[in-house]
Amino acid sequence: MVTGTAAALEAVLAPIRDDLEGVEAELARMLRSRAEPLEALIAHVSRFSGKRLRPALTLLAARMFGDLRPEHRTVGAIVELIHTATLVHDDILDESFLRRRVETINRRCGNETAVLLGDYLFATAFKEAAALKDRFPARYLSDIVTVVCRGEILQVHHRNDPDLSEETYFRIIEDKTAALYAAALRCGAVLSGAPPEQAEILEAFGLRLGCAFQIIDDILDLTGEESAVGKSLGTDLDKAKMTLPLLRVRAKASPADRARMRDAIRAGTREAREALRPLLREYDALGSARATAEALVDEARTLLETLPDTPERAALRQAAEYVLARDR
């Protein structure tokens, strides 16, 4: 039986299924190497491949405004390479051991190799972008990677910070997660000659979609089962990250519980932080965070209504539904 999650994802991918195979072929070409150790690493990191949602967004945005060309598939592959590089580096920062139900590179080969592999993936992405005839993807995606790195640095800076503001939290997730969703959409639209104002609407749609995706990720990190989600969970608490559910506890908690929470975040022990879980239920923090993700998706869907009524627009609407329905 097809679940709601699977059905929503299938509705996103169906219009561009054959073209995604072209993205896969481009990824294989970009990552071909004659160095045996590197080939083994690339083969392993390829097992991290997920739903290819970001390149799918690139292809859908491109199809809204014209026929797909080879450079669209190339840019979709570049976006996926950048995403994979961030995953490799994220796993180092979070000391994660599991990704897509397989060992992370840092667990398997150590942090030094993982850092170098992430750098290699970034370098490959930029080399491929620079080779494109249209200069926009190279310039724009270079800017986006600096934004992603800025978000990661900001997040690391605010670890163990029980006073993190919601404003800063949203700056972090917009930079480190949502920016690449927005970039995937805008690149596809611009390469197809979309009017600038419509490319900007797709970018704004992507920012809201990506923020909602990260909030659901934060919820799953606290509530999911590793066997279902397929990656290490609980890392946000382990690393004392003040994600949105914890911010909502702080906003609603009694003075005593707020003090308890602050002490737990600063304590530096997993036991102290695990003691916060009952507060998530008591103050309905998970429900509150999910309501915010739903509001962002509503905003994203409203933006779509201003764009041409095409099958691709319908698929992007399904992408918003998928973000809320996902359980991994």
C-alpha positions as CSV (number, residue, x, y, z in Angstrom):
1,M,0.0,0.0,0.0
2,V,1.3,3.5,-0.9
3,T,1.5,5.7,2.1
4,G,0.7,9.4,2.1
5,T,4.4,10.2,2.3
6,A,5.3,8.0,-0.6
7,A,2.3,9.2,-2.7
8,A,3.3,12.8,-2.1
9,L,6.9,12.2,-3.2
10,E,5.8,10.2,-6.3
11,A,3.6,13.1,-7.3
12,V,6.7,15.4,-7.1
13,L,9.0,13.2,-9.1
14,A,6.6,11.7,-11.7
15,P,6.7,14.6,-14.2
16,I,10.5,14.5,-14.3
17,R,11.4,10.9,-13.6
18,D,13.3,10.3,-16.9
19,D,15.1,13.6,-16.5
20,L,16.3,12.6,-13.0
21,E,18.0,9.6,-14.6
22,G,19.9,12.2,-16.6
23,V,20.9,13.9,-13.4
24,E,22.2,10.5,-12.1
25,A,24.2,10.1,-15.2
26,E,25.7,13.5,-14.8
27,L,26.6,12.8,-11.2
28,A,28.3,9.6,-12.2
29,R,30.3,11.5,-14.9
30,M,31.3,14.2,-12.4
31,L,32.5,11.7,-9.8
32,R,34.4,9.4,-12.0
33,S,37.9,9.0,-10.7
34,R,41.0,7.0,-11.5
35,A,42.3,7.1,-7.9
36,E,41.3,3.8,-6.2
37,P,40.9,5.2,-2.6
38,L,38.8,8.1,-3.9
39,E,36.6,5.7,-6.0
40,A,35.9,3.7,-2.8
41,L,34.9,6.8,-0.9
42,I,32.7,8.1,-3.7
43,A,31.0,4.6,-4.0
44,H,30.3,4.8,-0.2
45,V,29.0,8.3,-0.2
46,S,26.7,7.5,-3.1
47,R,24.8,5.3,-0.8
48,F,23.7,8.5,1.0
49,S,21.6,9.4,-2.0
50,G,18.1,10.3,-0.9
51,K,15.0,11.4,-2.7
52,R,16.9,13.8,-5.1
53,L,14.4,16.5,-4.0
54,R,16.7,19.4,-4.7
55,P,17.6,18.5,-8.3
56,A,13.9,17.6,-8.8
57,L,13.1,21.2,-7.8
58,T,15.6,22.5,-10.4
59,L,14.1,20.4,-13.2
60,L,10.5,21.3,-12.2
61,A,11.3,25.1,-12.1
62,A,13.0,24.8,-15.5
63,R,10.1,22.9,-17.1
64,M,7.7,25.6,-15.9
65,F,9.3,28.0,-18.4
66,G,10.5,25.8,-21.3
67,D,11.9,22.5,-22.4
68,L,14.7,20.9,-20.5
69,R,18.2,21.1,-21.9
70,P,21.4,19.2,-20.9
71,E,22.6,22.1,-18.7
72,H,19.5,21.8,-16.5
73,R,20.5,18.2,-15.7
74,T,24.0,19.4,-15.1
75,V,22.9,22.1,-12.7
76,G,20.6,19.6,-10.9
77,A,23.7,17.3,-10.4
78,I,25.8,20.3,-9.2
79,V,23.1,21.2,-6.6
80,E,23.1,17.6,-5.4
81,L,26.9,17.5,-5.1
82,I,26.8,20.6,-3.0
83,H,24.1,19.1,-0.8
84,T,26.1,15.8,-0.4
85,A,29.2,17.8,0.5
86,T,27.3,19.6,3.3
87,L,26.0,16.2,4.6
88,V,29.6,14.8,4.8
89,H,30.7,17.9,6.8
90,D,27.6,18.0,8.9
91,D,28.2,14.4,10.1
92,I,31.6,15.4,11.3
93,L,30.2,18.4,13.2
94,D,27.5,16.3,14.8
95,E,29.7,13.2,15.3
96,S,27.0,11.2,13.6
97,F,27.6,7.6,12.8
98,L,24.6,6.7,10.6
99,R,23.3,8.3,7.3
100,R,20.7,6.6,5.1
101,R,21.2,3.5,7.2
102,V,24.9,3.2,6.3
103,E,28.0,4.3,8.2
104,T,28.9,8.0,7.8
105,I,32.3,8.7,6.2
106,N,33.7,10.1,9.5
107,R,32.7,6.9,11.3
108,R,34.1,4.6,8.6
109,C,37.3,6.5,7.6
110,G,37.8,9.2,10.3
111,N,37.4,13.0,10.3
112,E,40.4,13.8,8.2
113,T,39.2,11.8,5.2
114,A,35.6,13.0,5.7
115,V,36.8,16.7,5.6
116,L,38.8,16.1,2.5
117,L,36.0,14.2,0.7
118,G,33.6,17.0,1.5
119,D,36.1,19.5,0.1
120,Y,36.5,17.4,-3.0
121,L,32.8,17.3,-3.6
122,F,32.5,21.1,-3.3
123,A,35.5,21.6,-5.6
124,T,34.0,19.3,-8.2
125,A,30.7,21.1,-8.0
126,F,32.4,24.5,-8.6
127,K,34.5,23.1,-11.5
128,E,31.4,21.8,-13.2
129,A,29.6,25.1,-12.7
130,A,32.5,27.1,-14.1
131,A,32.4,25.0,-17.2
132,L,28.8,25.9,-18.1
133,K,28.3,28.4,-20.9
134,D,25.8,30.4,-18.8
135,R,27.7,32.1,-16.0
136,F,24.7,32.5,-13.7
137,P,24.9,29.1,-11.9
138,A,28.6,29.5,-11.0
139,R,28.2,33.0,-9.6
140,Y,24.9,32.3,-7.8
141,L,25.8,28.9,-6.3
142,S,29.2,30.3,-5.1
143,D,27.2,32.9,-3.1
144,I,24.8,30.2,-1.8
145,V,27.7,28.1,-0.5
146,T,29.0,31.0,1.5
147,V,25.5,31.5,2.9
148,V,25.3,27.8,3.9
149,C,28.7,28.0,5.6
150,R,27.6,31.1,7.4
151,G,24.6,29.3,8.8
152,E,26.7,26.4,10.0
153,I,29.2,28.7,11.7
154,L,26.3,30.6,13.4
155,Q,24.8,27.3,14.6
156,V,28.1,26.1,16.1
157,H,28.6,29.5,17.7
158,H,25.3,29.2,19.5
159,R,25.7,25.7,20.8
160,N,25.1,25.6,24.6
161,D,23.2,28.9,24.3
162,P,19.9,28.6,26.1
163,D,19.1,32.2,25.3
164,L,19.2,31.8,21.5
165,S,16.4,33.9,20.0
166,E,13.9,32.5,17.5
167,E,15.0,35.2,15.1
168,T,18.6,33.8,15.1
169,Y,17.3,30.2,14.9
170,F,15.4,31.1,11.7
171,R,18.5,32.9,10.3
172,I,20.5,29.7,10.9
173,I,18.0,27.3,9.2
174,E,17.4,29.7,6.3
175,D,21.1,29.9,5.7
176,K,22.2,26.3,6.3
177,T,19.2,24.5,4.8
178,A,16.6,26.6,3.0
179,A,19.1,28.6,0.9
180,L,19.9,25.5,-1.2
181,Y,16.3,24.7,-1.8
182,A,15.8,28.3,-3.0
183,A,18.9,28.1,-5.2
184,A,17.8,24.9,-6.8
185,L,14.6,26.5,-7.9
186,R,16.0,29.8,-9.0
187,C,18.8,28.2,-11.1
188,G,16.3,26.1,-13.0
189,A,14.0,29.0,-13.6
190,V,16.7,31.5,-14.7
191,L,18.3,28.9,-17.1
192,S,14.9,28.6,-18.8
193,G,14.5,32.3,-19.2
194,A,11.9,32.9,-16.5
195,P,10.8,36.5,-15.9
196,P,13.0,37.8,-13.0
197,E,10.0,38.4,-10.8
198,Q,8.8,34.8,-11.2
199,A,12.2,33.4,-10.6
200,E,12.3,35.4,-7.3
201,I,8.9,34.0,-6.4
202,L,10.2,30.5,-6.8
203,E,13.2,31.4,-4.7
204,A,10.9,32.7,-1.9
205,F,8.9,29.5,-2.2
206,G,12.1,27.5,-1.8
207,L,13.1,29.4,1.3
208,R,9.8,28.6,3.0
209,L,9.9,25.0,1.9
210,G,13.4,24.6,3.2
211,C,12.7,26.2,6.5
212,A,9.7,23.9,7.0
213,F,11.8,20.9,6.0
214,Q,14.4,21.8,8.7
215,I,11.7,22.2,11.4
216,I,10.3,18.8,10.6
217,D,13.9,17.5,10.7
218,D,14.3,19.0,14.1
219,I,11.1,17.3,15.3
220,L,12.2,14.0,13.9
221,D,15.5,14.3,15.6
222,L,13.7,14.3,18.9
223,T,10.9,11.8,18.1
224,G,11.9,9.5,15.3
225,E,13.3,6.0,15.3
226,E,16.7,5.5,13.8
227,S,15.6,2.4,12.0
228,A,12.9,4.4,10.3
229,V,14.6,7.7,9.7
230,G,17.9,6.0,8.7
231,K,20.3,8.4,10.4
232,S,21.7,9.2,13.8
233,L,19.1,10.9,15.9
234,G,19.3,12.8,19.2
235,T,22.3,14.7,17.9
236,D,20.6,18.1,18.5
237,L,20.3,17.4,22.2
238,D,23.7,15.9,22.3
239,K,25.2,19.0,20.7
240,A,23.1,21.3,22.8
241,K,21.4,22.9,19.7
242,M,18.4,25.0,20.6
243,T,16.1,23.9,17.9
244,L,12.5,25.2,17.5
245,P,10.8,22.7,19.8
246,L,13.2,23.6,22.7
247,L,12.7,27.3,22.0
248,R,8.9,26.7,22.3
249,V,9.4,25.0,25.6
250,R,11.4,28.0,26.9
251,A,8.7,30.4,25.7
252,K,5.9,28.5,27.5
253,A,7.6,27.0,30.5
254,S,7.2,28.1,34.1
255,P,10.1,30.0,35.6
256,A,11.2,26.8,37.4
257,D,11.2,24.7,34.3
258,R,12.9,27.4,32.3
259,A,15.7,27.5,34.8
260,R,15.9,23.7,34.7
261,M,16.1,23.8,31.0
262,R,18.9,26.4,31.0
263,D,20.9,24.4,33.5
264,A,20.5,21.2,31.4
265,I,21.6,22.9,28.2
266,R,24.7,24.3,29.9
267,A,25.5,21.1,31.8
268,G,27.3,19.5,29.0
269,T,26.0,16.0,29.7
270,R,23.6,13.8,27.7
271,E,21.8,12.7,30.8
272,A,20.9,16.3,31.8
273,R,19.6,17.1,28.3
274,E,17.6,13.9,28.0
275,A,15.7,15.0,31.1
276,L,14.2,17.8,28.9
277,R,12.1,15.3,26.9
278,P,9.2,15.3,29.3
279,L,9.0,19.1,29.0
280,L,8.5,18.8,25.2
281,R,5.3,16.8,25.9
282,E,4.2,19.0,28.9
283,Y,4.3,22.2,26.9
284,D,3.2,20.7,23.5
285,A,6.5,22.0,22.0
286,L,6.4,19.5,19.1
287,G,2.9,20.5,18.2
288,S,3.8,24.2,18.3
289,A,6.9,23.7,16.1
290,R,4.9,21.6,13.6
291,A,2.2,24.4,13.4
292,T,5.0,26.8,12.4
293,A,6.1,24.4,9.7
294,E,2.6,24.1,8.4
295,A,2.3,27.9,8.4
296,L,5.4,28.2,6.3
297,V,4.1,25.6,3.8
298,D,0.8,27.6,3.6
299,E,2.8,30.7,2.7
300,A,4.8,28.7,0.1
301,R,1.6,27.4,-1.5
302,T,0.2,30.9,-1.6
303,L,3.3,32.1,-3.5
304,L,2.8,29.3,-6.1
305,E,-0.7,30.5,-6.9
306,T,0.9,33.6,-8.5
307,L,2.8,31.5,-11.0
308,P,1.5,30.0,-14.3
309,D,-0.9,27.1,-13.8
310,T,1.2,24.2,-15.1
311,P,1.8,20.5,-14.2
312,E,5.1,21.6,-12.7
313,R,3.3,24.0,-10.4
314,A,1.1,21.2,-9.2
315,A,4.2,19.0,-8.6
316,L,5.8,21.8,-6.5
317,R,2.6,22.0,-4.5
318,Q,3.0,18.3,-3.8
319,A,6.6,19.0,-2.7
320,A,5.2,21.2,0.0
321,E,2.8,18.4,1.0
322,Y,5.7,15.9,1.1
323,V,7.7,18.1,3.4
324,L,5.0,18.0,6.0
325,A,4.2,14.3,5.5
326,R,7.8,13.0,5.7
327,D,8.9,10.6,8.5
328,R,12.5,10.4,7.5
